[in-house]
């Protein structure tokens, strides 16, 4: 079985800026450079045959290149407790449109449609229940912004789960434009 997702790999300069913003929360599991990505669509576990269908479907997606920039930080919560820290991006409309095209292609390949609301972001850290307060991080990193960069491609990733955390491997890149 292959655990797959589709994402954009930010350029090295953007990843460096994200890593520089990380820190200051006890117990947080900060993402490594190899883990930094902007998810377009989580697929989940599929067999080899379905993985081949996914690859073919993604290869047929046509979308123009677009600009994107970092735009602030925030947290996801569950029952009022923060569970993850993220960096936002702007503009979001091109990402939402690309997400929709990718979702439609995957549905044609036999993958169930994405029922969740798409929230474009780059995960910075996962937080355990006993993590330190996130308010100081959000206040300090809140104005996080960066120069516009061009999104030239998106990637099919395979995720391997290990005791040390997830290991993400780019399986294929798909050019935009």
C-alpha positions, 0 to 999 in steps of 0.5 A, a space after each residue: 500500500 502507498 500513502 499518498 498526497 499532493 502538495 506544493 514544495 515551497 522554494 528553499 528561501 521560503 522554507 528557510 524563512 519558515 524554519 527561522 520562525 519556528 521555536 519557542 513552544 515546549 513539546 511542539 514537534 516542529 516540521 523538518 525542511 523535508 516535511 515543509 509542503 503546502 498540501 493540495 489534496 490528501 489521498 490516503 492509502 492506495 494499492 499499486 494499481 490505484 497509485 498508477 491511476 493517480 499518477 496518470 490522472 495528475 499528469 493530465 491536470 493543466 493549470 497556469 503558473 501563479 504567484 504565492 507568498 507567505 501570509 501570517 501564522 495561525 493554529 488549528 484547534 480541537 475542542 479549544 486546544 491547539 493541535 497544530 501551528 501553520 503558516 498561511 499563504 496568499 492569494 488563496 484563490 489560485 490554490 483553491 482552483 488548483 485543489 478543485 482541478 486535482 480533486 476532480 482528476 482524482 475522482 475520475 481515477 477512482 479516488 473518493 472526493 475530498 469532503 473537507 473544506 480546503 484550507 491552504 497552509 503549510 504546517 509548521 508544528 504538531 502540538 501534544 496536549 501538554 504543549 506550552 502556550 502558543 499565544 507568544 509564538 502567534 504574536 511574534 510570528 504573526 506578521 510572517 510575510 515573504 516575497 511572491 514566489 512562482 508556483 511552477 509545479 506540484 508534487 505527488 508525495 508518498 508518506 511513510 510513518 516511522 516512530 520518529 515521525 512522517 517521512 515524505 518522499 516526492 514520487 513525481 513532479 507535475 509542471 504547471 503552465 
